[in-house]
């Protein structure tokens, strides 16, 4: 009897150790070449790595004009009641998009994650659906999101490989916003919050990214670093302590950079062709899939603004409803926006192509600049209904990002 119990216990413990195996990966962030990986396709709870997708959608809303950095996001009772880690926003208050992004990156604030989710997705459940659909569009085939923060919830899973694809997408699609992950601290309401990302602080060439922890998986981290013209990422999911996690992440980067050097010397000598395994290249699509969901985020943002005005009407003047880039809702000279590009020529060419697809000859092309960088690709001369119908046609027929823009008052 004792022997049977002992043998059963051994098999049980063996099963636990297998299930608890740490997932790791180190890869080039530009080419997607995997230098080394272990258990990289095993599904595990993402913890606060989840917030990378919350930020990815936020960056998409900023670039498309749904949000601006100074917009004020309303705080609900549900958001304020989230457990730590948090910055303690109170129900009925607001927080700027700028502070919200900083709080997500530096403090990994769960309360702020819900604030963003409710502003862009109507509620956290709908926002989680947007997160998962965006993930699938990027090629994260083994990832499902259930909330915006990463607090443990049954069925919320990812893999090291999927998180690598998301990291590549963040860098490729939003290079300017990616730089924010290197912030060492931020100040909110007089209190300064410092990053607890040890790899960012200690590893030479580190550029940041995200840590996470839930008891269901352990300690997670995604780290990026640059040496010379090489940028690598290391991913660790499921370590048993923050120290072990950080040391493993840094060792992976060291080995990765060493392997890149060996590989390049061999290729330069003609002795070896590249044999690295590429990640899913769908992360490099020219138009991020977030564009497909811009109209949904825009409607949710308008609802959140109306809700905020209602909650605060006794305290302050109502904040006007935002429609795209702060236009008004009346008028018969609506535009549609079909993209935002670093070059004005690309913005104009995209608008011309959209005109051909829609058969909208005679409409006027506009390329206003946003944030002193991006040129918005717009076509002007629609009624409100025509603008909505045009975007529906483009979204359905091409998958292009498109949303109506009201005429300015």
For each residue, the residues with C-beta under 8 A, 3 or more apart:
1: 4 5
2: 5 6
3: 6 7
4: 1 7 8
5: 1 2 8 9
6: 2 3 9 10
7: 3 4 10 11
8: 4 5 11 12
9: 5 6 12 13
10: 6 7 13 14
11: 7 8 14 15
12: 8 9 15 16
13: 9 10 16 17
14: 10 11 17 18
15: 11 12 18 19
16: 12 13 19 20
17: 13 14 20 21
18: 14 15 21
19: 15 16
20: 16 17 218 238
21: 17 18 38 39 42 238
22: 38 39 218 236 237 238 239 248
23: 38 39 40 42 44 159 160 235 236 237 238
24: 36 37 38 39 40 160 234 235 236 237 248 252
25: 34 36 37 38 40 160 161 164 233 234 235 252
26: 34 35 36 37 232 233 234 235 252 253 255 256
27: 32 33 34 35 37 164 232 233 256 279
28: 31 32 33 35 230 231 232 260 276
29: 32 167 168 171 224 231 232 233
30: 168 171 231
31: 28 276 278
32: 27 28 29 164 165 168 278 279 280 281 283 284
33: 27 28 274 276 277 278 279
34: 25 26 27 37 40 161 164 276 277 278 279
35: 26 27 28 232 255 256 259 260 276
36: 24 25 26 252 255 256 259
37: 24 25 26 27 34 40 160 161
38: 21 22 23 24 25
39: 21 22 23 24 42 160
40: 23 24 25 34 37 159 160 161 164 235
41: 142 159 160 161
42: 21 23 39 159 160
43: 142 157 158 159
44: 23 157 158 159 217 237 238
45: 150 152 156 157 158 214 216 217
46: 49 50 143 145 150 156 157 158 163 212 217 220 237
47: 50 150 152 212 213 214 217 220
48: 51 85 108 149 150 210 211 212 213 220
49: 46 52 150 158 163 210 212 220 222 237
50: 46 47 53 54 113 131 145 147 148 149 150 156 158 212
51: 48 54 55 104 108 113 148 149 150 210 212
52: 49 55 56 163 166 167 170 209 210 222
53: 50 56 57 131 134 135 145 166
54: 50 51 57 58 104 113 116 117 127 131 148 149
55: 51 52 58 59 101 104 105 170 177
56: 52 53 59 60 134 166 169 170 173 174 290
57: 53 54 60 61 120 127 130 131 134 290 293 297
58: 54 55 61 62 67 97 100 101 104 116 120
59: 55 56 62 63 170 173 174 177
60: 56 57 63 64 173 174 288 290 291 293 294 297
61: 57 58 64 66 67 120 290 294 297 301
62: 58 59 66 67 68 69 97 177
63: 59 60 174 340 370 374
64: 60 61 290 291 294 337 340 401 403
65: 68 324 325 337 340 370 376 405
66: 61 62 120 294 297 298 301 322 324 403
67: 58 61 62 71 97 119 120 301
68: 62 65 71 97
69: 62 96 97 98
70: 96 97 98
71: 67 68 96 97 322
72: 94 95 96 308 319
73: 94 95 96 97 100 115 116 119 304
74: 92 93 94 115 118 119 304 305 307 308 311 312
75: 79 80 89 90 91 92 93 94 95 111 115
76: 79 80 91 114 115 118
77: 80 81 91
78: 81 82 114 118 124
79: 75 76 82 89 91 111 112 114 115 118
80: 75 76 77 89 90 91 111
81: 77 78 111
82: 78 79 86 110 111 113 114 149 151
83: 86 110 151
84: 110
85: 48 107 108 109 110
86: 82 83 89 107 109 110 111 112
87: 103 107 109 111 112 188 191 193
88: 111
89: 75 79 80 86 93 95 111 112 115
90: 75 80 93
91: 75 76 77 79 80
92: 74 75 311 312
93: 74 75 89 90
94: 72 73 74 75 308 312
95: 72 73 75 89 99 100 103 112 115 188
96: 69 70 71 72 73 99 100
97: 58 62 67 68 69 70 71 73 100 101
98: 69 70 101 102
99: 95 96 102 103 186 188
100: 58 73 95 96 97 103 104 112 115 116
101: 55 58 97 98 104 105 180
102: 98 99 105 106 107 180 183 186 188
103: 87 95 99 100 106 107 109 112 186 188 193
104: 51 54 55 58 100 101 107 108 109 112 113 116
105: 55 101 102 108 180 181 183 195 208 210
106: 102 103 183 185 186 193 194 195
107: 85 86 87 102 103 104 112 186 193
108: 48 51 85 104 105 210 211 212
109: 85 86 87 103 104 112 113
110: 82 83 84 85 86 113 114 149 150 151
111: 75 79 80 81 82 86 87 88 89 114 115
112: 79 86 87 89 95 100 103 104 107 109 115 116
113: 50 51 54 82 104 109 110 116 117 147 148 149 150
114: 76 78 79 82 110 111 117 118 124 147 148 149
115: 73 74 75 76 79 89 95 100 111 112 118 119
116: 54 58 73 100 104 112 113 119 120 127 148
117: 54 113 114 120 121 123 124 127 128 147 148
118: 74 76 78 79 114 115 121 122 123 124 127 300 304
119: 67 73 74 115 116 300 301 304
120: 57 58 61 66 67 116 117 127 130 297 300 301
121: 117 118 124 125 126 127 128 129 130 296 297 300
122: 118 126 127 299 300 303 304
123: 117 118 126 127
124: 78 114 117 118 121 127 128 147 148
125: 121 128 129
126: 121 122 123 129 130 296 300
127: 54 57 116 117 118 120 121 122 123 124 130 131 148 300
128: 117 121 124 125 131 132 145 146 147 148
129: 121 125 126 132 133
130: 57 120 121 126 127 133 134 293 296 297
131: 50 53 54 57 127 128 134 135 145 148
132: 128 129 135 136 143 144 145
133: 129 130 136 137 289 293
134: 53 56 57 130 131 137 138 289 290 293
135: 53 131 132 138 140 143 144 145 162 166
136: 132 133 139 140 141
137: 133 134 282 289 292
138: 134 135 165 166 169 280 282 283 285 289
139: 136 165 280 281 282 283
140: 135 136 143 158 162 165 166
141: 136 162 280
142: 41 43 157 158 159 161 162
143: 46 132 135 140 157 158 159 162 166
144: 132 135 155 156 157 158
145: 46 50 53 128 131 132 135 148 156
146: 128 153 154 155 156
147: 50 113 114 117 124 128 150 151 153 156
148: 50 51 54 113 114 116 117 124 127 128 131 145
149: 48 50 51 54 82 110 113 114
150: 45 46 47 48 49 50 51 110 113 147 156 212 214
151: 82 83 110 147 214
152: 45 47 156 214 215 216
153: 146 147 156
154: 146
155: 144 146
156: 45 46 50 144 145 146 147 150 152 153
157: 43 44 45 46 142 143 144
158: 43 44 45 46 49 50 140 142 143 144 162 163 237
159: 23 40 41 42 43 44 142 143 162 163 237
160: 23 24 25 37 39 40 41 42 163 164 235 236 237
161: 25 34 37 40 41 142 164 165 279
162: 135 140 141 142 143 158 159 165 166
163: 46 49 52 158 159 160 166 167 222 235 237
164: 25 27 32 34 40 160 161 167 168 233 235 279
165: 32 138 139 140 161 162 168 169 279 280 282 283
166: 52 53 56 135 138 140 143 162 163 169 170 283
167: 29 52 163 164 170 171 209 222 224 233 235
168: 29 30 32 164 165 171 172 233 279 283 284
169: 56 138 165 166 172 173 283 284 288
170: 52 55 56 59 166 167 173 174 177 178
171: 29 30 167 168 174 175 178 224 231
172: 168 169 175 283 284
173: 56 59 60 169 170 288
174: 56 59 60 63 170 171 177 178
175: 171 172 178 179
176: 179 373
177: 55 59 62 170 174 180
178: 170 171 174 175 181 207
179: 175 176 182 207
180: 101 102 105 177 183
181: 105 178 207 208 209 210 224
182: 179 200 206 207 208
183: 102 105 106 180 186 195 208
184: 194 195 200 201
185: 106 192 193 194 195
186: 99 102 103 106 107 183 192 193
187: 190 191 192 193
188: 87 95 99 102 103 191 193
189:
190: 187
191: 87 187 188
192: 185 186 187
193: 87 103 106 107 185 186 187 188
194: 106 184 185
195: 105 106 183 184 185 200 201 208
196: 211
197: 200 201 208 209 210 211 221 223
198: 201 202 242 246
199: 202 203 206 221 223 246 249 250
200: 182 184 195 197 203 206 207 208 223
201: 184 195 197 198 206
202: 198 199 206 246 250
203: 199 200 206 223 225 250 253
204: 225 227
205: 225 226 227
206: 182 199 200 201 202 203 223 224 225
207: 178 179 181 182 200 224 225 226 231
208: 105 181 182 183 195 197 200 223 224
209: 52 167 181 197 221 222 223 224 233
210: 48 49 51 52 105 108 181 197 221 222
211: 48 108 196 197 219 220 221 242 245
212: 46 47 48 49 50 51 108 150 219 220 221
213: 47 48 218 219 220 242
214: 45 47 150 151 152 217
215: 152 218
216: 45 152
217: 44 45 46 47 214 220 237 238
218: 20 22 213 215 237 238 239 240 245
219: 211 212 213 236 238 239 240 241 242 244 245
220: 46 47 48 49 211 212 213 217 236 237 238 239 245
221: 197 199 209 210 211 212 234 235 236 245 246 249
222: 49 52 163 167 209 210 233 234 235
223: 197 199 200 203 206 208 209 233 234 235 249 250 253
224: 29 167 171 181 206 207 208 209 231 232 233
225: 203 204 205 206 207 231 232 233 234 253 257
226: 205 207 230 231 232
227: 204 205 230 232 257
228:
229:
230: 28 226 227 257 260
231: 28 29 30 171 207 224 225 226
232: 26 27 28 29 35 224 225 226 227 253 256 257 260
233: 25 26 27 29 164 167 168 209 222 223 224 225
234: 24 25 26 221 222 223 225 249 250 252 253 256
235: 23 24 25 26 40 160 163 164 167 221 222 223 249
236: 22 23 24 160 219 220 221 239 245 248 249 252
237: 22 23 24 44 46 49 158 159 160 163 217 218 220
238: 20 21 22 23 44 217 218 219 220
239: 22 218 219 220 236 242 244 245 248
240: 218 219 244
241: 219 244 245
242: 198 211 213 219 239 245 246
243: 246 247
244: 219 239 240 241 247 248
245: 211 218 219 220 221 236 239 241 242 248 249
246: 198 199 202 221 242 243 249 250
247: 243 244 250 251
248: 22 24 236 239 244 245 251 252
249: 199 221 223 234 235 236 245 246 252 253
250: 199 202 203 223 234 246 247 253 254
251: 247 248 254 255
252: 24 25 26 36 234 236 248 249 255 256
253: 26 203 223 225 232 234 249 250 256 257
254: 250 251 257 258
255: 26 35 36 251 252 258 259
256: 26 27 35 36 232 234 252 253 259 260
257: 225 227 230 232 253 254 260 261
258: 254 255 261 262
259: 35 36 255 256 262 263
260: 28 35 230 232 256 257 263 264
261: 257 258 264 265
262: 258 259 265 266
263: 259 260 266 267 272 274 276
264: 260 261 267 268
265: 261 262 268 269
266: 262 263 269 271 272
267: 263 264 270 271 272 273 274
268: 264 265
269: 265 266 272
270: 267
271: 266 267
272: 263 266 267 269 275
273: 267
274: 33 263 267
275: 272
276: 28 31 33 34 35 263
277: 33 34
278: 31 32 33 34 281
279: 27 32 33 34 161 164 165 168 283
280: 32 138 139 141 165 283
281: 32 139 278 284
282: 137 138 139 165 285
283: 32 138 139 165 166 168 169 172 279 280
284: 32 168 169 172 281
285: 138 282 288 289
286:
287: 291 339 399 400 401
288: 60 169 173 285 291 401
289: 133 134 137 138 285 292 293 399
290: 56 57 60 61 64 134 293 294 401
291: 60 64 287 288 294 339 399 400 401 402
292: 137 289 395 399 401
293: 57 60 130 133 134 289 290 296 297
294: 60 61 64 66 290 291 297 298 401 402 403
295: 298 299 391 395 402 403
296: 121 126 130 293 299 300
297: 57 60 61 66 120 121 130 293 294 300 301
298: 66 294 295 301 302 323 324 403
299: 122 295 296 302 303
300: 118 119 120 121 122 126 127 296 297 303 304
301: 61 66 67 119 120 297 298 304 305 322
302: 298 299 305 306 321 322 323
303: 122 299 300 306 307
304: 73 74 118 119 122 300 301 307 308
305: 74 301 302 308 309 319 320 321 322
306: 302 303 309 310 321
307: 74 303 304 310 311
308: 72 74 94 304 305 311 312 319
309: 305 306 312 313 318 319 321
310: 306 307 313
311: 74 92 307 308
312: 74 92 94 308 309 315 316 318 319
313: 309 310 316 318
314:
315: 312
316: 312 313
317:
318: 309 312 313
319: 72 305 308 309 312
320: 305 326
321: 302 305 306 309 329
322: 66 71 301 302 305 326
323: 298 302 326 327 328 329 405 406
324: 65 66 298 327 337 403 404 405 406
325: 65 368 370 376 405
326: 320 322 323 408
327: 323 324 405 406 407 408 409
328: 323 331 406 407 408 409
329: 321 323 384 406
330: 406 407 409
331: 328 334 384 406 407 409
332: 383 384 407
333: 380 381 382 407
334: 331 380 382 383 384 386 387 404 405 406 407
335: 366 378 379 380 381 382 387 404 405 407
336: 354 378 379 382 387 390 391 394 402 403 404 405
337: 64 65 324 340 376 377 378 401 402 403 405
338: 350 351 354 377 378 379 394 400 401 402
339: 287 291 347 350 376 377 400 401
340: 63 64 65 337 347 370 374 375 376 377
341: 344 346 347 350 374 375 377
342: 346 373 374 375
343: 346 347 375
344: 341 347 348 367 369 375
345: 348 349
346: 341 342 343 349 350 375 377
347: 339 340 341 343 344 350 351 367 375 376 377
348: 344 345 351 352 365 367 377
349: 345 346 352 353
350: 338 339 341 346 347 353 354 377
351: 338 347 348 354 355 365 366 367 377 378 379
352: 348 349 355 356 365
353: 349 350 356 357
354: 336 338 350 351 357 358 360 377 379 394 400 402
355: 351 352 358 359 360 361 363 365 379
356: 352 353 359
357: 353 354 393 394 397 398
358: 354 355 379 390 393 394
359: 355 356
360: 354 355 363 379 381 390
361: 355
362: 381
363: 355 360 379 380 381 382
364: 379 380 381
365: 348 351 352 355 377 378 379 380
366: 335 351 376 378 379 380
367: 344 347 348 351 375 376 377 378
368: 325 375 376 378
369: 344 372 373 374 375 376
370: 63 65 325 340 373 374 375 376
371: 374
372: 369
373: 176 342 369 370
374: 63 340 341 342 369 370 371
375: 340 341 342 343 344 346 347 367 368 369 370
376: 65 325 337 339 340 347 366 367 368 369 370
377: 337 338 339 340 341 346 347 348 350 351 354 365 367
378: 335 336 337 338 351 365 366 367 368 405
379: 335 336 338 351 354 355 358 360 363 364 365 366 382 390
380: 333 334 335 363 364 365 366
381: 333 335 360 362 363 364
382: 333 334 335 336 363 379 386 387 390 404
383: 332 334 386 387
384: 329 331 332 334 387 388 404 406
385: 388 389
386: 334 382 383 389 390
387: 334 335 336 382 383 384 390 391 404 405
388: 384 385 391 392 404
389: 385 386 392 393
390: 336 358 360 379 382 386 387 393 394 402
391: 295 336 387 388 394 395 402 403 404
392: 388 389 395 396
393: 357 358 389 390 396 397
394: 336 338 354 357 358 390 391 397 398 400 402
395: 292 295 391 392 398 399 400 402
396: 392 393
397: 357 393 394
398: 357 394 395
399: 287 289 291 292 395
400: 287 291 338 339 354 394 395
401: 64 287 288 290 291 292 294 337 338 339
402: 291 294 295 336 337 338 354 390 391 394 395
403: 64 66 294 295 298 324 336 337 391
404: 324 334 335 336 382 384 387 388 391
405: 65 323 324 325 327 334 335 336 337 378 387
406: 323 324 327 328 329 330 331 334 384
407: 327 328 330 331 332 333 334 335
408: 326 327 328
409: 327 328 330 331
